[in-house]
Each structure stands twice: as C-alpha cells, then as structure tokens.
C-alpha cells in the first residue's frame, strides 16, 4: 500500500544561519534536528516534536541572494499568541498585527510578526471551546 503524500518541510534562505536557528529555537520553541553542509549551502532543520519542519538555508557558494523581506509566511498554531508576539517584540523585531480574534477563523486569535530576515510569522491560537 502506498503511503499518502505530504509536505514535510519548507526551506527559507536566511542571512545568518546561527541567528535564525537561535530565533526559531528560543522564541518559537523549535529544535534543531539535523544539519547539512552541502557544497553550495549550509542548512539547519528546525522542528516541533518531529512534525513539519522549517529548513533554514544559507548559501555558501558566493552567489548573490536576497534574504530580506521575501513574500513568505510561516504559520504556527500556538497556545498563547499574545505571549508569542511579546517574545518576538522582545527580540526587537517587527510586529505587523497585534493578536486579536478573527471572526472568519471561528474566533481564533491571530497575530503577525516577522523573523530576523523579515519573513512573516503568523501565530494562530485556537479559540477556547464553548461549554455546552
């Protein structure tokens, strides 16, 4: 029987591999699960408990790369979006949307900030279940 297809990771180019790994680890609670040194780039695979991963990639081949403000959004489900936004703010990074309930998302609390290279980090906190 064939296994179902699924996305395992998304890779993003970063200007400083160590700084980005520190941010995703310390601020977003991810862990470095694997590193690669390829001929043309270095990579660190960051994951939450073996779930989908973000691959941080830094080219080492001397090619010109744009690492800033690329139109990419990484979406995370979190238990407390306000606390996570405060952690991003404490890093001196941009907050683009303060956490607030969004009716079109069933009342989920959504906040948006940016990582060290300007990638959008969307934080989704599911609404508390209404007692029956």
N, C-alpha and C positions, 0 to 999 in steps of 0.2 A: 504494500500500500504506500502510495506516495505521500510524503509529508506536505502539509499546507505551506504555501509560500508566505513569507512575512518579512517585514523590514527589521533588520537587526540593529542598524546604527546609521547615524548621519554624521558626515565629516564636515568640519568647518576649518578654514585656514585661520591661523592666529599669528599675531606678530611676535609674541613672546610665549613660548610653549610652557615654561615654568610658571609664569604669572597666571596664565589661563587655567592651568591644572590646579593651581592654588585656589583660584576663584571658584571653579566648579566643585572642588573638594570642600573647602572651608565654608563657602557661602551657600551652595546648593546641596551639600551633603552627598556628593558623588564620590566614588572611589576609583583610583587608577587601577585598572585590572590587567592592562597589558601595554607594553611599549614596543615600538618598532623603530629601527634605524635602517631606512632604505637608502639606496644610492642617491635619491633626489629629495628625500624629506624624512623628518622625524615625526613620529606620531605617538600620542598617548590616548588610550581608550579609557573613557570615563563612564562609569555605570552606576545605577542604583540597584543593588542586590541582584545583579546578573540580568536585569531587564534590559530594555533597549538602551543603547549607548550613544554617546557623543564622542566622535573621534576628533581630537584636537590635532591639527596638521600644520607643520611649519616646513616650508620648502628650504632646502639647504643647497640647492644647485645653482644659486646665484641669479635665478630668474626673477624678474620684477613681478611682484604680486600685490594685489590690493587687499589688505587685511582690514580696512576700516569701513564701517557703516554699510556693509553689504546687505542687500534686501533679503535677509533671512530671519525667521522667527523660530525659536525653540520653545516648545510648550511643555510645561511641567504641571502635574497635579500635585498640590501641596496641602498640608493640613492647616496652615495659617498663612494666607497670602500677605497679610499686613506685616507680620514678623519677617517674612522673606524680603519684602520690599524694604523694610528697615535695614536688613543686612546688606542689601545692595547699596542703599543710600550711605550706610556707614563706610563703604568702600570708596565713597566719593564719586560714584557712578550715577549716570542719568536715570531718573525715574520719569517715564513718559505718561503714565496713567496711574493715579493712586487707586488702591484696591477699593472696589465698590461692587454691589450686586448688579448683575446684568439680567434683566428680565428675559431676554431672548435665549439665555443659557440656563433657564429654570431657576434663577436666583443665585447662581454660582457667583462667588466673589472673584473678580478678575483684576489683576494688577499687571502693569507692564514696566519693565526696567531694561537696562542694557548691560551687557557684559563688558570686559575691558576693551574689546575691539569694536564695540557698538552693535553687536548682534542683539536683536530684541529677545528678551526673556519674558514669556507670558506665564504668569502664575495663576492657576485655577484652583480655587478652594470650593469644593462641592458644598451646596447648602445643607444645613442641618436638617435631618428628616423631621417632618411634622408629625407630632404624636397623633395617633388615630383616636 
